[in-house]
Amino acid sequence: MAAAEVARQGEGCRTVPLSGHVGFDSLPDQLVNKSVNHGFCFNILCVGETGLGKSTLMDTLFNTKFEGDPASHSQPGVQLKSSTYDLQESNVNLKLTIVSTVGFGDQINKEDSYKPIVEFIDAQFEAYLQEELKIRRVLHNYHDTRIHACLYFIAPTGHSLKSLDLVTMKKLDSKVNIIPIIAKSDAISKSELTKFKIKITSELVSNGVQIYQFPTDDESVAEINGTMNAHLPFAVIGSTEELKIGNKMMKARQYPWGTVQVENEAHCDFVKLREMLIRVNMEDLREQTHTRHYELYRRCKLEEMGFKDTDPDSKPFSLQETYEAKRNEFLGELQKKEEAMRQMFVQRVKEKEAELKEAEKELHEKFDRLKKLHQDEKKKLEDKKKSLDDEVNAFKQRKTAAELLQSQAQQAGGSQTLKRDKERKKGHEGSLALSPSHCAGLDAHPGSNLRESWTPCCTYQCL
């Protein structure tokens, strides 16, 4: 860097000549070696409707076959599927994360289709912010999952952007670097493709959608990036099938009417996309994600927490003062909440006590009613018992009287029987003596009861 440039950048710094070689010119080499040893990470978000060839394009871009099952069109909502792969090229290791939107655009109601995507991007920012705010940070070993590039796949309709595309890109342009691409561009003719690109660019500008512009501040890439900005959105074709064209095996798509070569710039912009995304601006995409999108998210989150760079008088804020102010504010709010909760608790206790007293009163009244009812029933039973006892006593008296009358009647009957017996005996004393023939006649009738029933009340003499 020139001495004048150094003097402009650092006020108060003096430029002094060196009398010999020191060695700090090896700093770039040191950074390169350190970065190569540590490895790199790059995260791509593929947004587009199902069936636009997102997975095929990723396989074509990185010249490999990523694992994954084709997505169905019956998803109830938009789901984001993240897959991380370790790639190596020469001596450079790359941890690549590909995030695809499964089910995007498949629902009848597409009003909230963008929300899962925005929430996913914010979740990655929040995870990095939480790691950054830790007392012991390990950012050098932290797996950065923030999205560095968003490839937005546009259906090759040839007319205009869908409302879903405009709404989604508008919600994402402040959170991620959007690179719009026309998927399966071989579905429309070349003239229609040119008009479609102009139409897309016009609609993006009129709706205020900010897409990623390749940087032109670096002289080494300013020319190529300026040229490629004019080709946006890129019209791409993906294919993992290799066909023999001439004497070379090339990635292409075979149709009944001919062959479309993926890496032929006359057929599509796949080579331009690969150059801009991977070979020229990958580091700038990573840097823009950190310095622009993440810093915006971080600033908004810290402002929500009450942290600011300056006070209303445009004086710099002290972090300690800000922390103490927020702490006191938090403690004050906490105390207010505790007091409110205490008052609410006391009020609820009073209400509960009133309810319990009312319930107790009702129970006492019910108990008194039941007690009175019990006493009435008891009195009725006692009266009934007394009535039954009186009936039993009367019955016993009648029974005793009846027994007495019966005994008297028996005694009277016995005396009459005795009297009759005496009279009968007296009648037999004057009876005549039986003749022997009469006795023989009695003996001649052994079956008769005359002899047995005869009572010998006198002495019989046989004549």
TORDO-823153 format. One record per residue (C-alpha): x, y, z. Coordinates in steps of 0.2 Angstrom, whole numbers, plus 5000, padded with zeros to 4 digits. Last residue first. Layout:
N
{east X north Y up Z}
...
END
This chain:
463
{east 4370 north 4412 up 5445}
{east 4386 north 4420 up 5441}
{east 4390 north 4433 up 5454}
{east 4396 north 4450 up 5449}
{east 4403 north 4461 up 5462}
{east 4400 north 4479 up 5459}
{east 4407 north 4494 up 5449}
{east 4415 north 4484 up 5436}
{east 4416 north 4496 up 5422}
{east 4412 north 4488 up 5405}
{east 4421 north 4494 up 5391}
{east 4432 north 4479 up 5389}
{east 4418 north 4467 up 5391}
{east 4407 north 4476 up 5378}
{east 4421 north 4479 up 5366}
{east 4416 north 4465 up 5354}
{east 4428 north 4455 up 5345}
{east 4428 north 4441 up 5358}
{east 4410 north 4438 up 5356}
{east 4407 north 4421 up 5364}
{east 4414 north 4427 up 5380}
{east 4401 north 4439 up 5383}
{east 4388 north 4426 up 5379}
{east 4396 north 4415 up 5391}
{east 4395 north 4429 up 5404}
{east 4376 north 4430 up 5400}
{east 4374 north 4412 up 5401}
{east 4382 north 4412 up 5417}
{east 4368 north 4424 up 5423}
{east 4372 north 4442 up 5427}
{east 4368 north 4449 up 5444}
{east 4356 north 4464 up 5444}
{east 4361 north 4483 up 5445}
{east 4358 north 4493 up 5460}
{east 4376 north 4499 up 5462}
{east 4377 north 4504 up 5443}
{east 4366 north 4520 up 5445}
{east 4377 north 4527 up 5459}
{east 4392 north 4525 up 5448}
{east 4384 north 4535 up 5434}
{east 4379 north 4549 up 5446}
{east 4397 north 4550 up 5452}
{east 4403 north 4550 up 5435}
{east 4391 north 4564 up 5431}
{east 4398 north 4574 up 5445}
{east 4415 north 4572 up 5440}
{east 4411 north 4578 up 5423}
{east 4403 north 4593 up 5429}
{east 4418 north 4597 up 5440}
{east 4429 north 4596 up 5425}
{east 4419 north 4607 up 5414}
{east 4419 north 4621 up 5427}
{east 4438 north 4619 up 5429}
{east 4440 north 4620 up 5410}
{east 4429 north 4635 up 5409}
{east 4439 north 4644 up 5423}
{east 4455 north 4640 up 5414}
{east 4448 north 4647 up 5397}
{east 4442 north 4663 up 5406}
{east 4459 north 4665 up 5413}
{east 4468 north 4662 up 5397}
{east 4456 north 4675 up 5388}
{east 4460 north 4688 up 5402}
{east 4478 north 4685 up 5400}
{east 4477 north 4686 up 5381}
{east 4467 north 4702 up 5382}
{east 4480 north 4709 up 5394}
{east 4494 north 4704 up 5382}
{east 4485 north 4712 up 5367}
{east 4483 north 4728 up 5377}
{east 4502 north 4728 up 5381}
{east 4507 north 4725 up 5363}
{east 4495 north 4739 up 5356}
{east 4503 north 4751 up 5369}
{east 4520 north 4745 up 5364}
{east 4515 north 4748 up 5345}
{east 4509 north 4766 up 5349}
{east 4525 north 4770 up 5359}
{east 4536 north 4763 up 5344}
{east 4526 north 4774 up 5332}
{east 4528 north 4789 up 5343}
{east 4547 north 4785 up 5345}
{east 4548 north 4783 up 5326}
{east 4540 north 4800 up 5323}
{east 4551 north 4808 up 5335}
{east 4566 north 4801 up 5327}
{east 4560 north 4807 up 5310}
{east 4558 north 4824 up 5317}
{east 4575 north 4824 up 5325}
{east 4583 north 4818 up 5308}
{east 4574 north 4832 up 5299}
{east 4581 north 4844 up 5311}
{east 4598 north 4837 up 5310}
{east 4597 north 4837 up 5291}
{east 4592 north 4855 up 5290}
{east 4605 north 4860 up 5303}
{east 4618 north 4851 up 5292}
{east 4612 north 4860 up 5277}
{east 4613 north 4877 up 5285}
{east 4631 north 4872 up 5292}
{east 4636 north 4867 up 5274}
{east 4630 north 4883 up 5266}
{east 4639 north 4893 up 5279}
{east 4655 north 4883 up 5276}
{east 4653 north 4886 up 5257}
{east 4651 north 4904 up 5260}
{east 4666 north 4905 up 5271}
{east 4676 north 4895 up 5258}
{east 4671 north 4907 up 5244}
{east 4675 north 4922 up 5255}
{east 4692 north 4914 up 5259}
{east 4695 north 4911 up 5241}
{east 4691 north 4929 up 5236}
{east 4702 north 4935 up 5250}
{east 4716 north 4923 up 5244}
{east 4714 north 4929 up 5226}
{east 4716 north 4947 up 5232}
{east 4731 north 4943 up 5242}
{east 4739 north 4934 up 5227}
{east 4734 north 4948 up 5215}
{east 4742 north 4960 up 5227}
{east 4758 north 4949 up 5228}
{east 4758 north 4947 up 5209}
{east 4757 north 4966 up 5207}
{east 4771 north 4968 up 5220}
{east 4782 north 4955 up 5211}
{east 4778 north 4963 up 5194}
{east 4783 north 4980 up 5201}
{east 4799 north 4973 up 5209}
{east 4803 north 4965 up 5193}
{east 4800 north 4981 up 5183}
{east 4812 north 4990 up 5195}
{east 4825 north 4976 up 5194}
{east 4824 north 4977 up 5175}
{east 4826 north 4996 up 5175}
{east 4840 north 4995 up 5188}
{east 4849 north 4982 up 5177}
{east 4846 north 4992 up 5161}
{east 4853 north 5007 up 5169}
{east 4868 north 4997 up 5176}
{east 4871 north 4989 up 5159}
{east 4870 north 5006 up 5150}
{east 4882 north 5013 up 5163}
{east 4894 north 4999 up 5161}
{east 4893 north 5000 up 5142}
{east 4897 north 5018 up 5142}
{east 4887 north 5028 up 5130}
{east 4895 north 5041 up 5118}
{east 4887 north 5058 up 5119}
{east 4874 north 5062 up 5105}
{east 4864 north 5072 up 5118}
{east 4850 north 5058 up 5117}
{east 4863 north 5045 up 5122}
{east 4875 north 5037 up 5110}
{east 4880 north 5019 up 5104}
{east 4864 north 5011 up 5111}
{east 4859 north 4996 up 5121}
{east 4841 north 4995 up 5127}
{east 4838 north 4976 up 5124}
{east 4828 north 4980 up 5109}
{east 4843 north 4991 up 5103}
{east 4854 north 4975 up 5105}
{east 4843 north 4965 up 5095}
{east 4842 north 4978 up 5081}
{east 4861 north 4980 up 5081}
{east 4864 north 4962 up 5080}
{east 4852 north 4959 up 5065}
{east 4859 north 4973 up 5056}
{east 4877 north 4967 up 5060}
{east 4872 north 4950 up 5054}
{east 4866 north 4956 up 5037}
{east 4879 north 4969 up 5033}
{east 4896 north 4964 up 5040}
{east 4894 north 4946 up 5043}
{east 4884 north 4941 up 5027}
{east 4893 north 4953 up 5017}
{east 4910 north 4945 up 5022}
{east 4904 north 4928 up 5018}
{east 4897 north 4934 up 5001}
{east 4914 north 4943 up 4998}
{east 4923 north 4926 up 5002}
{east 4913 north 4917 up 4989}
{east 4915 north 4931 up 4976}
{east 4926 north 4924 up 4962}
{east 4927 north 4906 up 4960}
{east 4911 north 4900 up 4970}
{east 4896 north 4911 up 4966}
{east 4902 north 4922 up 4952}
{east 4911 north 4909 up 4942}
{east 4898 north 4895 up 4945}
{east 4884 north 4907 up 4940}
{east 4893 north 4913 up 4924}
{east 4896 north 4894 up 4920}
{east 4878 north 4890 up 4922}
{east 4872 north 4905 up 4911}
{east 4864 north 4894 up 4898}
{east 4866 north 4888 up 4880}
{east 4879 north 4900 up 4872}
{east 4888 north 4899 up 4889}
{east 4891 north 4880 up 4886}
{east 4894 north 4872 up 4902}
{east 4876 north 4864 up 4903}
{east 4876 north 4858 up 4885}
{east 4858 north 4856 up 4878}
{east 4857 north 4842 up 4866}
{east 4844 north 4841 up 4851}
{east 4826 north 4839 up 4846}
{east 4822 north 4823 up 4855}
{east 4831 north 4830 up 4870}
{east 4847 north 4826 up 4879}
{east 4853 north 4836 up 4893}
{east 4872 north 4840 up 4895}
{east 4887 north 4838 up 4906}
{east 4901 north 4835 up 4894}
{east 4912 north 4820 up 4889}
{east 4924 north 4826 up 4875}
{east 4928 north 4820 up 4858}
{east 4913 north 4827 up 4849}
{east 4900 north 4828 up 4862}
{east 4899 north 4812 up 4873}
{east 4886 north 4814 up 4886}
{east 4887 north 4816 up 4905}
{east 4872 north 4816 up 4916}
{east 4873 north 4826 up 4931}
{east 4862 north 4840 up 4924}
{east 4857 north 4858 up 4929}
{east 4852 north 4872 up 4918}
{east 4854 north 4890 up 4922}
{east 4847 north 4907 up 4917}
{east 4856 north 4920 up 4928}
{east 4846 north 4935 up 4934}
{east 4857 north 4945 up 4932}
{east 4867 north 4947 up 4916}
{east 4871 north 4965 up 4919}
{east 4879 north 4961 up 4936}
{east 4891 north 4949 up 4927}
{east 4899 north 4963 up 4917}
{east 4902 north 4974 up 4933}
{east 4909 north 4958 up 4941}
{east 4921 north 4955 up 4927}
{east 4927 north 4972 up 4927}
{east 4928 north 4975 up 4946}
{east 4937 north 4959 up 4949}
{east 4955 north 4964 up 4951}
{east 4951 north 4982 up 4954}
{east 4941 north 4978 up 4970}
{east 4927 north 4991 up 4972}
{east 4916 north 4982 up 4959}
{east 4907 north 4970 up 4971}
{east 4894 north 4958 up 4964}
{east 4877 north 4965 up 4967}
{east 4865 north 4954 up 4979}
{east 4847 north 4958 up 4977}
{east 4837 north 4972 up 4984}
{east 4819 north 4971 up 4981}
{east 4811 north 4989 up 4980}
{east 4795 north 4983 up 4971}
{east 4799 north 4993 up 4955}
{east 4817 north 4987 up 4955}
{east 4812 north 4969 up 4956}
{east 4799 north 4971 up 4943}
{east 4811 north 4979 up 4931}
{east 4824 north 4966 up 4934}
{east 4811 north 4952 up 4931}
{east 4804 north 4960 up 4915}
{east 4822 north 4962 up 4908}
{east 4826 north 4944 up 4912}
{east 4810 north 4938 up 4904}
{east 4813 north 4948 up 4888}
{east 4830 north 4940 up 4886}
{east 4822 north 4922 up 4889}
{east 4808 north 4925 up 4877}
{east 4821 north 4929 up 4864}
{east 4831 north 4913 up 4868}
{east 4817 north 4901 up 4868}
{east 4809 north 4894 up 4884}
{east 4810 north 4878 up 4893}
{east 4829 north 4878 up 4892}
{east 4829 north 4890 up 4906}
{east 4826 north 4876 up 4919}
{east 4828 north 4888 up 4933}
{east 4829 north 4906 up 4931}
{east 4841 north 4913 up 4944}
{east 4840 north 4926 up 4957}
{east 4855 north 4929 up 4969}
{east 4849 north 4935 up 4986}
{east 4862 north 4939 up 4999}
{east 4853 north 4937 up 5016}
{east 4843 north 4946 up 5029}
{east 4838 north 4962 up 5022}
{east 4833 north 4955 up 5005}
{east 4823 north 4941 up 5013}
{east 4806 north 4948 up 5016}
{east 4806 north 4957 up 4999}
{east 4812 north 4941 up 4991}
{east 4797 north 4931 up 4998}
{east 4784 north 4944 up 4993}
{east 4790 north 4945 up 4975}
{east 4792 north 4927 up 4973}
{east 4774 north 4923 up 4980}
{east 4767 north 4937 up 4969}
{east 4773 north 4927 up 4954}
{east 4787 north 4935 up 4943}
{east 4783 north 4939 up 4925}
{east 4779 north 4932 up 4908}
{east 4792 north 4919 up 4902}
{east 4785 north 4906 up 4914}
{east 4803 north 4899 up 4918}
{east 4800 north 4896 up 4937}
{east 4812 north 4907 up 4947}
{east 4824 north 4899 up 4959}
{east 4831 north 4910 up 4972}
{east 4849 north 4905 up 4977}
{east 4852 north 4913 up 4994}
{east 4870 north 4915 up 4998}
{east 4880 north 4916 up 5015}
{east 4867 north 4909 up 5027}
{east 4873 north 4909 up 5045}
{east 4878 north 4891 up 5050}
{east 4895 north 4896 up 5057}
{east 4902 north 4880 up 5066}
{east 4912 north 4888 up 5080}
{east 4930 north 4883 up 5082}
{east 4937 north 4900 up 5080}
{east 4921 north 4907 up 5088}
{east 4925 north 4899 up 5104}
{east 4919 north 4912 up 5116}
{east 4921 north 4912 up 5135}
{east 4911 north 4926 up 5142}
{east 4897 north 4922 up 5130}
{east 4890 north 4936 up 5119}
{east 4897 north 4930 up 5103}
{east 4890 north 4912 up 5105}
{east 4873 north 4920 up 5108}
{east 4875 north 4931 up 5093}
{east 4879 north 4916 up 5082}
{east 4864 north 4906 up 5088}
{east 4853 north 4922 up 5085}
{east 4859 north 4924 up 5067}
{east 4856 north 4906 up 5064}
{east 4838 north 4907 up 5071}
{east 4835 north 4923 up 5061}
{east 4839 north 4913 up 5045}
{east 4827 north 4899 up 5050}
{east 4813 north 4911 up 5055}
{east 4814 north 4920 up 5039}
{east 4812 north 4904 up 5029}
{east 4798 north 4898 up 5040}
{east 4789 north 4914 up 5037}
{east 4790 north 4915 up 5018}
{east 4776 north 4903 up 5015}
{east 4764 north 4913 up 5026}
{east 4752 north 4919 up 5012}
{east 4754 north 4903 up 5001}
{east 4736 north 4897 up 5004}
{east 4734 north 4882 up 4992}
{east 4750 north 4874 up 4997}
{east 4764 north 4868 up 4986}
{east 4774 north 4885 up 4984}
{east 4788 north 4879 up 4996}
{east 4786 north 4861 up 5000}
{east 4804 north 4858 up 5005}
{east 4814 north 4873 up 5006}
{east 4832 north 4868 up 5004}
{east 4847 north 4871 up 5015}
{east 4865 north 4866 up 5009}
{east 4879 north 4867 up 5021}
{east 4897 north 4865 up 5014}
{east 4912 north 4863 up 5025}
{east 4926 north 4866 up 5013}
{east 4944 north 4859 up 5015}
{east 4957 north 4866 up 5004}
{east 4973 north 4855 up 5000}
{east 4967 north 4851 up 4982}
{east 4948 north 4851 up 4983}
{east 4940 north 4844 up 4998}
{east 4922 north 4843 up 5003}
{east 4914 north 4840 up 5020}
{east 4895 north 4840 up 5019}
{east 4881 north 4848 up 5029}
{east 4862 north 4845 up 5025}
{east 4848 north 4856 up 5031}
{east 4830 north 4853 up 5027}
{east 4818 north 4868 up 5029}
{east 4800 north 4864 up 5030}
{east 4786 north 4874 up 5021}
{east 4768 north 4868 up 5026}
{east 4756 north 4853 up 5024}
{east 4768 north 4844 up 5012}
{east 4760 north 4835 up 4998}
{east 4771 north 4839 up 4983}
{east 4785 north 4827 up 4988}
{east 4803 north 4830 up 4989}
{east 4816 north 4819 up 4981}
{east 4827 north 4810 up 4993}
{east 4844 north 4816 up 4997}
{east 4863 north 4812 up 4996}
{east 4873 north 4824 up 4987}
{east 4881 north 4818 up 4970}
{east 4896 north 4828 up 4965}
{east 4902 north 4841 up 4953}
{east 4900 north 4856 up 4965}
{east 4889 north 4866 up 4954}
{east 4881 north 4851 up 4945}
{east 4875 north 4842 up 4962}
{east 4868 north 4859 up 4968}
{east 4859 north 4861 up 4951}
{east 4851 north 4844 up 4953}
{east 4845 north 4848 up 4970}
{east 4837 north 4864 up 4966}
{east 4829 north 4857 up 4950}
{east 4813 north 4867 up 4948}
{east 4802 north 4852 up 4954}
{east 4796 north 4860 up 4971}
{east 4795 north 4878 up 4971}
{east 4810 north 4889 up 4975}
{east 4823 north 4894 up 4989}
{east 4840 north 4886 up 4989}
{east 4850 north 4892 up 5004}
{east 4869 north 4890 up 5003}
{east 4881 north 4890 up 5017}
{east 4900 north 4891 up 5015}
{east 4913 north 4885 up 5028}
{east 4932 north 4886 up 5027}
{east 4947 north 4876 up 5033}
{east 4958 north 4879 up 5048}
{east 4974 north 4874 up 5040}
{east 4969 north 4884 up 5024}
{east 4965 north 4899 up 5034}
{east 4981 north 4899 up 5044}
{east 4991 north 4896 up 5028}
{east 4983 north 4910 up 5019}
{east 4984 north 4922 up 5034}
{east 5003 north 4918 up 5035}
{east 5005 north 4921 up 5017}
{east 4996 north 4938 up 5018}
{east 5007 north 4942 up 5033}
{east 5024 north 4938 up 5024}
{east 5027 north 4957 up 5020}
{east 5030 north 4958 up 5039}
{east 5048 north 4952 up 5035}
{east 5060 north 4966 up 5041}
{east 5070 north 4968 up 5025}
{east 5082 north 4983 up 5027}
{east 5084 north 5002 up 5030}
{east 5065 north 5004 up 5031}
{east 5058 north 5022 up 5027}
{east 5047 north 5031 up 5040}
{east 5029 north 5036 up 5037}
{east 5021 north 5045 up 5052}
{east 5004 north 5041 up 5060}
{east 4994 north 5055 up 5067}
{east 4979 north 5051 up 5056}
{east 4979 north 5033 up 5050}
{east 4970 north 5031 up 5033}
{east 4976 north 5046 up 5024}
{east 4994 north 5042 up 5029}
{east 4993 north 5024 up 5024}
{east 4986 north 5030 up 5007}
{east 5001 north 5042 up 5005}
{east 5013 north 5028 up 5009}
{east 5007 north 5017 up 4996}
{east 5000 north 5000 up 5000}
END
